[in-house]
Amino acid sequence: MPTPVFYTRKLPHWQPPEETFFVTYRLAGSIPQAIIEQLRHDYLKAKLDPDNQTLDKREEVRRNHFLAFENELDNNLNEPYWLKDDRIATITMESLFFNDSKLYTLLASCIMSNHVHIMIRLLPAAPPLSVVMQNHKKFTAVQSNRVLQRSGPFWAEESFDTIIKDNSHFYNTVFYIIQNPVKAGLVTDWYNWKWTYLHPELDKEYRLQV
């Protein structure tokens, strides 16, 4: 079995193989730099706190940073809004589907105006999540820039990812993803958001519950 993957850029990423991940990635410039620096400052301060040096505490610090990042995206839909363009959203969604059942199982996804939420389960032969995301973002950036007749960064360099820990975390994350456009006031029912996807088995479960 492949060895787990850990790497650090501006944030630590723990990406074991064959795991299920919740990933959020966003358009370049969609969070003001001052806010990014404040979030990073808060994260590093909490990380270095002597009271946060146990494994559980370190994970809690990382999770809180992830949630702060998510809240900023969801509550402040800053420009650019390139993903509002159906052509760009289509490129992104079709790229996600292209590797579904090849590198991962796409369990849920939602494309918003300036960011994307996905939950995927890596398949045994898949490369690390970082490689999967890098290839997806590179392809969609090139294609999207061509359509928009622009150049320069399309996606923010770094994605946010977290491992799904247990059954409760799994279903809470699914609910969070599909309810994103509802929370943003774009639709009253997630079924009505064109750019939300739920795996057929999960969709069946959801329909039985409502």
Steps between C-alpha positions, in 0.01 A plus 500: 500500500631851421631701791290789631585839356574805710621827358509864598456809292340794679294242691565138601322235292451145625392293201509122551405283202153350457341749738194720464568874485302820519674755278430868442679694230438854387565752228815711520430824683170384651619569855674835564867462585456680833246239610722214382786641706274538807375141468857379463612706802219355713586149385872532577430659838269214599742243356788629715293525817650259759149385587446376142786255463316170537390319184133568571564869568708541184219346299250731669715803409515391137125430494422842645717665237320305230163613640612863515606477137168339404300766684687778324422349160136426578417828670693735271467402136776726372590545136602358260184310411625308198321185613165674447569458129335173396787432260752514785285301741454236229876471448549454874221247546594296194860484621381367837292235324784405265701334778199369689539117522855534364688672781224555753132468574333839481257497792378860499588833344369853481625782279438847637583835341857514628576162658433127477429238765557131428509175693695220335624156600834412345521165322788257571707589191448875530789743546503717815216748539742787440581364152134434420407857592802654328414328171132591525574865576766529232274359228195704597708818537639471148160422350319771698755771421468413133122540514525823696775630272720585795835397642642471848409294808152352491485293820654598832820303538402295802192291571362418843450132575400294798461125550151372575540345843184302560141442394368812672768718340420340163130584503547842655741583220262375231226717647734799519599465134154461352349771721761760402285675235200487734701662778611769253135575415538395136231228512256366756570133420843363411345289221439826317867601490633400159856454619444265792574130463426217740606141436194290400525278808516802730223668307284193554574508874420870516167458319397226743567731794304804378 
